[in-house]
Amino acid sequence: MIQVAVNGYGTIGKRVADAVTAQPDMELVGVAKTSPNHEAETAVERGYPLYAAVADRRPLFDEAGIDVAGPVETLVEQADIVVDATPSGIGAENKSMYDAHDTPALYQGGEAADLVDASFNARANYAEAEAADHVRVVSCNTTGLSRLLAPLQEAYGVKKARVTLVRRGGDPGQTGRGPIDDILPDPVTLPSHHGPDVNTIFPDVNIDTLGLKVPATLMHTHSVNIQLQETPDADAVRDRLADEDRLFLIPPEYDIDGAGKLKEFAMDRGRPRADIWENCIWRESISIEDDDLYLFQAIHQESDVVPENVDAIRAVLGTADRAESMARTDEALGVGFQRTHD
């Protein structure tokens, strides 16, 4: 069994911890937190050994009556690999600790690409993470774009990708984020950071990205235009994308017109926390004009990177190839709304 530690038990960390626990070949040896909040209590209730991420803050857990198994260094030492799910910039500070214990580490998309040996997306470049010491699972938006580009690149070739990202202002729990009543170019200049981030996965793809930030919390939405080298018809593209379990082609008859109904759909399907691990592509939006492909997709920022973290664990430790790992992850989590429709 792969012994996995999760450092950081917030939006991403708690989801990764649950996903690791669901895997037949992995064991969660513990999670680390800085504060004794409700998430810390939840970790203990789930039976996850809880460690103090900051030594000076351990007395706060004692005051709150929350049992702590030890310092984060002890957690890292006993793990085969650690998933760092701490806020942006903290992972870089933690890197020396992981090196000191000779424990390979995964980081999230908020860290800089030059911090790590490889940036990672399971569908696109699984092999690049094999035997690496430090790997960055790219951000939610880059994950979604990479999942989409990979099968299109393989089937038709990509001349140019142009994407406008309509981004949620914050996660539901991020009460300090905005805008409140505005629509902001973010940034106002080309490109947004997403295009260069995609190039850490696809170095040769010509991609431009623009971003808008809106007063919403549920999901991101992408307006995608991809110029293809070969020109299929729209039905062929739909069939090709439907073969990917981590892409969900929303049938028109489902009457899902936006993120609100997508989240309700996930809740009705019994998804934990109403998580949507898949890209959600409106099937009827897929269209071809000359050699240009157009579509709309929605990305759930809180959860789409979770399967990627699980796959990156196996890639780094060399315990499975891409196809085997993705199939195992998807089966254990229940990824694939497409199965319900088909």
C-alpha positions in Angstrom: 0.0 0.0 0.0 1.2 3.5 -0.9 1.5 5.6 2.3 0.2 9.1 1.5 0.3 12.2 3.6 -1.7 15.3 2.9 -0.3 18.6 4.2 -3.2 21.1 4.2 -6.8 20.1 4.8 -8.8 22.8 3.2 -10.7 23.0 -0.1 -8.4 20.7 -2.0 -6.7 18.8 0.8 -9.8 17.4 2.3 -11.0 16.2 -1.1 -7.7 14.6 -1.9 -7.6 12.9 1.5 -11.1 11.3 0.8 -10.0 10.3 -2.7 -6.8 8.7 -1.4 -8.8 6.8 1.2 -11.1 5.4 -1.6 -8.1 4.0 -3.6 -7.5 0.2 -3.2 -3.7 0.7 -3.4 -3.3 3.7 -1.1 -3.5 4.4 2.6 -3.8 7.9 4.1 -1.3 8.1 7.0 -2.5 11.5 8.1 -3.3 15.1 7.3 -1.8 18.4 8.6 -3.6 21.6 9.5 -2.6 25.0 10.9 -5.9 25.8 12.7 -8.3 23.8 14.9 -11.4 24.7 12.9 -14.4 22.7 11.8 -12.3 21.0 9.1 -9.8 19.8 11.7 -12.7 18.3 13.7 -14.0 16.6 10.5 -10.7 15.0 9.9 -10.6 13.5 13.3 -14.2 12.3 13.0 -13.3 10.6 9.7 -10.5 8.8 11.5 -7.7 10.7 9.8 -4.6 11.1 12.1 -4.2 14.9 12.5 -0.8 16.6 12.7 0.1 20.2 13.5 1.4 22.0 10.5 3.0 24.8 12.6 4.6 23.9 15.9 3.8 27.2 17.6 0.1 26.7 16.9 -0.2 23.2 18.4 -1.5 24.5 21.8 -4.5 25.9 20.0 -5.6 22.4 19.1 -5.2 21.4 22.8 -7.3 24.3 23.8 -10.0 23.3 21.3 -9.9 19.7 22.6 -8.8 18.3 19.2 -6.3 15.4 19.4 -3.0 15.9 17.5 -0.8 13.0 16.5 2.3 15.0 16.3 4.2 17.6 14.2 4.0 17.7 10.4 7.6 16.5 10.2 6.6 13.2 11.7 3.8 12.8 9.1 6.2 13.6 6.2 8.8 11.2 7.5 6.5 8.2 7.6 4.9 8.8 4.2 6.0 7.5 0.8 4.7 10.7 -0.8 3.1 13.9 0.4 0.4 15.9 -1.3 1.0 19.6 -0.4 -2.5 21.3 -0.5 -1.5 24.4 1.4 -2.3 27.9 0.1 -0.2 29.3 -2.8 3.4 30.1 -1.8 3.4 27.9 1.3 4.2 24.8 -0.7 7.5 26.5 -1.8 8.3 27.1 1.8 7.6 23.4 2.6 9.9 22.1 -0.1 13.0 22.0 2.0 11.2 19.9 4.7 10.2 17.3 2.1 13.8 17.2 0.8 15.1 16.8 4.3 13.0 13.7 4.8 13.7 12.4 1.2 9.9 12.3 0.6 8.7 13.2 -2.9 6.0 15.8 -3.0 3.1 17.0 -5.1 2.1 20.7 -5.2 -0.9 22.5 -6.5 -1.3 24.9 -9.4 -0.8 28.0 -7.2 2.9 27.2 -7.0 5.3 28.4 -9.6 6.2 26.0 -12.4 9.9 26.5 -11.8 9.6 25.1 -8.3 9.2 21.5 -9.6 10.6 18.9 -11.8 7.4 18.6 -13.9 3.9 20.1 -14.2 1.3 17.3 -14.5 -1.9 16.4 -16.1 -2.8 12.7 -16.2 -4.4 12.6 -19.6 -1.7 14.8 -21.3 1.8 14.1 -19.9 1.6 11.3 -17.2 5.0 9.9 -18.0 6.8 13.2 -17.3 6.1 12.8 -13.6 7.6 9.3 -13.4 10.4 9.2 -10.8 10.3 13.0 -10.2 10.9 14.3 -6.7 8.7 17.4 -7.0 5.6 17.6 -9.2 3.0 20.3 -9.7 -0.6 19.4 -10.4 -1.7 22.3 -12.6 -4.6 24.5 -11.7 -8.3 23.7 -12.2 -8.5 25.7 -15.4 -5.3 24.4 -16.8 -6.4 20.8 -15.9 -9.7 21.4 -17.8 -8.0 22.8 -20.9 -5.4 20.0 -20.9 -8.0 17.3 -20.7 -9.7 18.9 -23.7 -6.7 19.6 -25.8 -5.1 16.1 -25.4 -7.7 14.1 -27.4 -8.1 16.8 -30.0 -4.3 17.1 -30.5 -4.1 13.3 -30.9 -7.1 13.0 -33.3 -6.9 16.2 -35.4 -3.9 18.3 -34.5 -4.1 21.8 -33.0 -3.0 24.9 -35.0 -4.2 27.5 -32.5 -6.3 27.7 -29.4 -8.1 30.8 -28.2 -9.9 30.7 -24.9 -11.9 33.2 -22.9 -12.2 32.2 -19.3 -15.1 33.5 -17.3 -13.8 32.9 -13.8 -15.7 32.7 -10.5 -14.7 35.4 -8.0 -14.0 32.9 -5.3 -14.9 29.5 -3.9 -18.2 29.4 -1.9 -16.2 29.6 1.4 -14.0 32.5 0.3 -16.1 35.3 1.8 -13.3 37.9 1.3 -13.1 37.5 -2.4 -14.8 39.5 -5.1 -15.9 41.3 -7.2 -19.3 41.7 -5.5 -21.2 43.6 -8.3 -18.8 43.9 -11.2 -17.2 42.2 -14.2 -13.5 42.6 -14.4 -10.9 41.9 -17.1 -8.4 39.8 -15.2 -5.9 40.7 -16.4 -6.7 43.4 -18.9 -3.7 42.5 -21.1 -3.1 39.3 -23.2 -2.5 36.6 -22.1 -4.0 35.6 -18.8 -1.7 33.2 -16.9 -3.7 30.2 -18.2 -2.1 30.1 -21.6 1.5 30.0 -20.4 0.4 27.4 -17.8 -1.1 25.2 -20.5 2.4 25.4 -22.2 3.9 23.7 -19.1 1.9 20.7 -20.2 1.9 21.3 -24.0 5.0 23.3 -24.8 4.3 23.4 -28.6 0.6 24.4 -28.5 -0.1 27.9 -29.8 -2.6 29.2 -27.3 -3.9 32.6 -26.3 -6.1 33.1 -23.2 -8.2 36.0 -21.8 -9.8 36.1 -18.4 -12.8 37.8 -16.9 -13.7 37.6 -13.2 -17.4 37.7 -12.2 -19.4 37.7 -9.0 -20.1 34.0 -8.9 -18.8 31.1 -6.8 -20.0 27.9 -8.3 -17.8 27.1 -11.4 -15.7 28.6 -14.1 -16.9 28.7 -17.7 -14.7 28.6 -20.8 -15.5 29.9 -24.3 -13.2 27.8 -26.5 -12.1 28.3 -30.1 -9.6 25.8 -31.4 -8.3 25.9 -35.0 -7.6 22.3 -36.0 -5.1 20.9 -38.5 -7.6 18.4 -39.8 -11.3 19.3 -40.2 -13.8 16.7 -38.8 -17.5 17.3 -38.6 -19.1 18.3 -35.3 -20.6 14.8 -34.7 -17.1 13.2 -35.1 -15.7 15.6 -32.4 -18.7 14.8 -30.1 -18.0 11.1 -30.5 -14.3 11.6 -29.8 -14.8 13.7 -26.7 -17.5 11.3 -25.4 -14.9 8.6 -25.2 -13.1 10.4 -22.4 -14.5 9.6 -18.9 -13.2 12.9 -17.5 -15.2 14.9 -20.1 -19.0 15.0 -19.6 -21.0 16.0 -22.7 -24.1 17.5 -21.3 -27.1 16.2 -23.3 -29.5 18.9 -24.5 -32.5 17.0 -23.0 -31.0 17.3 -19.5 -32.0 21.0 -19.6 -28.8 22.1 -17.9 -28.2 25.7 -18.8 -25.5 26.7 -16.4 -23.5 26.1 -13.3 -26.4 26.1 -10.9 -28.1 23.2 -12.6 -24.8 21.4 -13.0 -24.3 21.6 -9.2 -27.9 20.4 -8.6 -27.3 17.5 -11.1 -24.2 16.5 -9.1 -26.1 16.6 -5.8 -28.9 14.5 -7.3 -26.3 12.0 -8.4 -25.1 11.7 -4.9 -21.7 13.3 -5.4 -19.8 14.2 -2.2 -19.9 17.9 -1.6 -21.7 18.2 -5.0 -18.2 17.8 -6.6 -17.8 17.6 -10.4 -14.5 16.0 -11.3 -15.2 16.1 -15.0 -15.1 18.9 -17.6 -18.8 19.7 -18.4 -19.1 20.4 -22.1 -22.4 21.5 -23.6 -22.9 18.9 -26.3 -24.9 21.2 -28.5 -22.3 23.9 -28.3 -19.8 21.8 -30.2 -19.7 23.2 -33.7 -17.3 23.4 -36.6 -16.9 26.5 -38.9 -14.2 25.8 -41.6 -11.3 24.5 -39.5 -12.4 26.1 -36.3 -13.9 24.2 -33.4 -16.1 26.1 -30.9 -17.6 24.9 -27.6 -18.5 26.0 -24.1 -17.3 24.1 -21.0 -17.7 24.5 -17.2 -15.0 23.6 -14.7 -15.6 22.9 -11.0 -12.6 24.7 -9.4 -12.9 22.8 -6.1 -12.6 19.3 -7.4 -11.4 18.7 -11.0 -7.8 18.5 -9.8 -8.6 15.7 -7.3 -8.3 12.7 -9.7 -5.1 14.3 -11.1 -3.5 14.3 -7.6 -4.3 10.6 -7.2 -2.8 9.8 -10.6 0.3 11.9 -9.9 0.9 9.8 -6.8 1.1 6.6 -8.9 3.1 8.3 -11.6 5.8 9.6 -9.3 6.1 6.3 -7.5 5.9 4.2 -10.7 3.2 1.9 -9.5 0.9 2.1 -12.6 1.0 3.4 -16.2 -1.4 6.2 -17.3 -4.3 4.1 -18.5 -4.2 1.8 -15.5 -4.0 4.6 -13.0 -6.7 6.7 -14.6 -9.1 3.7 -14.8 -8.4 2.8 -11.2 -8.9 6.3 -10.0 -12.1 6.8 -11.9 -13.5 3.5 -10.8 -12.8 4.2 -7.1 -14.2 7.7 -7.1 -17.1 7.1 -9.5 -15.8 9.5 -12.2 -17.8 9.5 -15.4 -21.3 11.0 -15.8 -21.1 9.8 -19.3 -21.7 6.2 -18.1 -25.0 7.4 -16.6 -26.2 8.8 -19.9 -24.9 6.0 -22.1 
